[in-house]
């Protein structure tokens, strides 16, 4: 009788171990899928024709952008707005500010941060490709670009901008002369005036 009891206990333990293993495998699989979903928008830029990675603006870069925009007013768009730092700081300085960003998690974070700071009435964030976003309505444009995209951006600016100031950060527009250069090194910004169509 004791032998049958022990065999029954072994069977119960075996069933419990199988259930525990299944639960752990399910949790691990779910965590891997969730991790992939969360990381994909940050990896996606590396798979595009021109890689434009998310690199947060430094406080000095933000300071230089605001200095470049001093005396300006109206609407502002930051194309490739990342976590929204420029958009939020510009809104604090009286601009009606818009951020355009391809990464949905950064757009969500930017909207949340803007709401948290009480600036949601002065800011908007769009999850959109910067190449498809229309720039005509904006008097001030900020771009933290990469060298490989600056020539194409110059063409986009020439085709879409009327009377606008462009502040290029990290890299200059290669075929246009700046009206002002502020800062040094990685924090340098180039200011341009476009008066096209």
N, C-alpha and C positions, 0 to 999 in steps of 0.2 A: 504494500500500500504506500509506503514512503517513497518507493522508487517511481511509482506513477505520479505522485505529487511533484517530485523533482523534475520529471520529464515535462510536466505541464508548465512548471515555472520557467524552464528553459525555452519552451515554445513562446510564452508570453514575452520574455526578454528579447527573443529573436524578432518578434513582430514589432516591438517598441523600437529596436535598433533600426529596422527597415524604415519605419515612419520618420525617425529622427534624421536619417540619411536623406530621405526624400525632401523633408522640410529644409534642411541645410542646402541641398542642391538647388531647390527652388529659390531660396533667398539669394544664393550666390549668382544664379542665372539672372534673376531680376535686378540685382545690383549692377551686373555687367551691362545689361541692356540700358538701364537708367544712366549709367556712367557714359555710355556711348552717345545717348541722346543729348546729354548735357554738354559733352565735349565737341560734338560734331560742328556746331557753329563756329567754334574757335579754330578748328582744323580746316574748315572749308576754304578760307582765303588762300591757303597754301596750294590748293588744287586749281585755282583760277589762273587765267592767262597772265595777269599781273597780280602778284602776291601783295596784298595790303593788310598786314597783320595788325591786331589790336595792341597798341603800345600806349599806355596812359600818358597824357601830357604832364610835364613837370610844372611845378608852381612858377618857375621862371619863364617857361614857355607861355603859360597863361598870362603872366604879367606882360610879356612882350606883345602878345596878341592884343591885349587890352590897350596897350600903349599905341599900337598901330591903328587902333580904331578910335583913339581919343579925338574928339571933335566931330565924330561921325554919329549918325542917328539912323533910325528907320529899321528895316528888317535885316535879319542876319541868318544865314544858313551855314552850318558846319557840315560839310559833306565828308562822311566817314567819321561820324561824331563819337564813336566808341562809347565810353561811359557817360558822356554828356557834360563833362567838366566845362568845356568852352561855352556851350549853349547856356548852361546855368549861370556861369560868371557874367556872360554878356547880358542875360536877362536882369541880373542884379544891377547892371550899369545902364538900364533903360532900353535895351534892344528887345524887339519882338523876335524871339530866337527860335530857330528850327534846327533839329538834328536829323540827319539822314544816315542810317546805319544798316548794314546788311545782317548783322548778328541779332536775332530776336531776343536773346538773353540780355544783351547790352541795352537794347531798346527798352525792355521791361525795367531793367535796373535804372536807366535814365529817367523814365517816367515816374518810377517810385521815388527816386531821390528828389526830383523836381516837386512832386506832391508833398513830400516830407518837409521840404524847405519853404513851402508856401508859394512856389513860383509856377505852378501848373497853368495859371492864366496867361503867363508871358512866355511859355515854352510849349513846343510841340515836337514830338519825335516820331519819325516814320521808319518802318522797316522796309527799306527799298534799296535797289542798286543805284549808286550815285551816277552811273552813266545814263540811266533812264529818267532821272529826276530833272525836272525843268527848273532852270535857274533864273529865268527872266524876271520874276517878281521881286527879286532880292537885290538890295543895294550893297550889301556886304556879304562876302563869301570867305569862309575860312576852310583851308584844306591842309591836313597833315598827310602829305602824300609820300610816295616812293619815287625814286629817280626815273624808273621805267615808265611811269604814267604821266609825268609832268608835261610832255609834249602833246599828248592826246588831250590832257586837261586844257592846255592853252587853246587848242582848236575848239573845244567845247565852249570855253569862255568867249572866244571870238564870235562864235555862232549864236550864242544865247544871251549875252549880257548887253545891256544898254548903257546906263551910267552906273557903274559899280566899282567898288573897291574889293580887291582880292588880296587876302593875306595868306601867303604860302609858308608853311612851316616845314622845317627839316631839309627841304630841297627847293631851289628856285625854279621858276618857269624858264626853260632854256632859251626860248626865242623871243623873249620880251624883257625890256629893261625895267627894273624896279624904280619906283619914284622914291623909295626909302628902304633902308635896311636897318633893322634893329637887333641888337644882341650879337653874340658870338657863338661859335661852335654849334652844338646840337640845339641850342635854344634860340638860334637866329631865326628871324622872320623877314620875308621879303614882301613889300607892299607894292601893289600894282593898281593902275587905273585902267578900266576898260570903258570905252565909249563907242561901242559898235552899233549894231542894228537898232 
